[in-house]
Amino acid sequence: VYANWPDTTEVISQLSVGELRGMTPSLATGMIPKLTACLTAVIVTQVANGFVCRSPRASIFALGLFTNRLLLAGMLVEVGLQLAIVYSHIGQTLFGTAALPLSAWLVALPFALFLFGADEGRKVLARRFLVP
């Protein structure tokens, strides 16, 4: 543990219980946005997964992005709940989350797009090389 993070020259070799208690609020404040961003990334990636897992072989573009209304409704509820958990006072209190900037949501997008692309690629291979 460093005494004055991000300065890494002074390392704390011992901590009393009182000193650790004094540090705990700052540790929690730093971790809450990170955990919230992690949960949000899971939600964003699961939305992409919901689209691509509709069929083991057919492309989402052949099926149509918006043809399964029940799936779309479920995704809207999922994202709506995440927005409530992240941005409402009651959500933050119940789930221990913090409001995130837009950039935290955008960090998850490349991973969701990668999952989407990788599964579409897998489906191309499945259609070409596996017997129906």
Disulfide bonds with the S-S distance in Angstrom:
none
